[in-house]
Amino acid sequence: MDFGMQNRLFRIINPKDNKTVMLAVDHGYFMGPTGGLEEPKKTIEPLLAYADSLMLTRGILRTQIAPSFSIPLVLRVSGGTSILKDDLSDEDITVSMEDAIRLNVCAVAISIFIGSDHERQTIVNLAKLIDKGNKYGIPVLAVTAVGREMARDVRYLSLCCRIAAETGASIVKTYYCEDFEKVVKTCPVPVVVAGGKKVSEKEALNLAYNAVKHGASGVDMGRNIFQSVNPVAMIKAVKSVVHDDITPDEAYDKFIAKFIG
Ligand code: 5RP
């Protein structure tokens, strides 16, 4: 692996413990003004000090994030659908690699939709993006299993993650499931876990803990942080579970203490 690619990956996944807390705020690319992100800058800025990296779209980066922030960026570069469509899988590449480089990103992110009507198109898009990324030393993060109706079980998630890795993705993002260690074991690149829909803070901390315990390289979490009653306290709690190996109960106690205090 060349220096640039490796250096960017180390900026995303901390080489000290091989873990990351990626803050995901890219939801608007198909969900519009998602709850908690109506005014992105107000929500995102206070969280930046606690995230290892930030996953977002070009438009939000350009308009809402001051260039003085030095946080490593993971740029969402796929899109083309909205929540008004039943089928979210009809995505294409929506940002050129040259523009991603101009924006000084550490990685680009694209979704693949395994088992969907547009499976082939999204895998080929991933492959094309990886070819471009390899040319310039930009890692590609493949997002798997986004969508409404699907069994997010170990068999399906292992299939998605392995296809992403075989295609050449440097990091794979997926969902936590029972027997998650099998997903990680059969995926030769780091796997990070999405938070999914908002659940209680305790449940989200349990998810982060279990994911890391079973081999995830961290989380790429959005709604369970920015929709929390106290997003700053929540990201700190998630961080301590991922990086400091504290239990979800201890992290929750800290969260409550910060919230009350
Ligand atoms: C949507 C995404 C989101 O970044 C991802 O789902 C993570 O956010 P959340 O923790 O809210 O699920 O990739 O396609």
Residues whose N, C-alpha, C, O or C-beta is under 5 A from the ligand:
A	BS01	5RP	A24 D26 V143 V146 A194 G195 G196 K197 D220 M221 G222 R223 N224
